[in-house]
Amino acid sequence: MSEFKKRAIVTGASRGIGAAIASLFGKSGYSVTVNYNKSREAAEAVAAETGGAAFKADVSVPEEAEALVNGAGGAGILVLNAGVSLIKQIQDTTPEDWRRVFSVNVDGAYNVIRAAVPFMLREHWGRIIIISSMWGIRGASCEAAYSASKSALLGLTKALSKELGPSGITVNCLCPGVIDTEMNAGLGEETLRCLVEDTPLLRLGTAEDVAGAALFLASGSASFITGQVISVDGGFAV
Ligand code: NAP
């Protein structure tokens, strides 16, 4: 397999789901660029574990996303994972809140994909894996901005799969359920207990659960799968 096909960029990989994806890809023989924005030390620790390199870039800034991709020399595998959440009622969601959520979750994915696609077109090969959320499918009360941003990623996945398929590039989307990461640290025990009760498999997901699905989508076993929205949620969204 060419070196390009074994090169991966994982955005937001300093902790949580992104760190687990970077770590699993590293263990599976991929050379991984571990992107972070604020958490340098954590990202460097992940990079040391994966044998890859940490790279600081705020993906919401087009020039930084471009520097991330160019710094890696392009990559055959892109995992668009960087994301921020927001729990607020709509009337309390300020235009700045709304913009921040969309700028990281949606613009961030667009910025990195836009910079990386020319490399993939040159190689006639690519695997784009977008991390959305089950709330992008179902919608979450008091999380309108977050849910809307994650829904946008479903449209991005489907449209891009049609545009890029003829060029040998697959585009798929993972929708995690309730995953035990820092993002959910503020939810409180009672809320988490209710969410587990609503999950048919009766547990929180782990970052490794999501990483396994991402590795599958990057593998040869998934070469005829594109434009798909795959839930990794213990059955929550069924
Ligand atoms: P997390 O623990 O809060 O980690 C978020 C990651 O995103 C961090 O590495 C953070 O890096 C990075 N990040 C944030 N803003 C960034 C920016 N502007 N540029 C680059 N990196 C940025 O979150 P998580 O739970 O692992 O979630 C990862 C993804 O899965 C997100 O897209 C989230 O929406 C999605 N998801 C999570 C769950 C869940 O239950 N946890 C469920 C469904 C979907 P720095 O600290 O360095 O800024």
Boltz pocket constraint, residues with backbone or C-beta under 6 A from the ligand:
constraints:
  - pocket:
      binder: B
      contacts: [[A, 11], [A, 12], [A, 13], [A, 14], [A, 15], [A, 16], [A, 17], [A, 18], [A, 35], [A, 36], [A, 37], [A, 38], [A, 39], [A, 40], [A, 57], [A, 58], [A, 59], [A, 60], [A, 80], [A, 81], [A, 82], [A, 83], [A, 84], [A, 85], [A, 104], [A, 108], [A, 131], [A, 132], [A, 133], [A, 134], [A, 175], [A, 176], [A, 177], [A, 178], [A, 179], [A, 180], [A, 181], [A, 182], [A, 183], [A, 184]]
      max_distance: 6.0
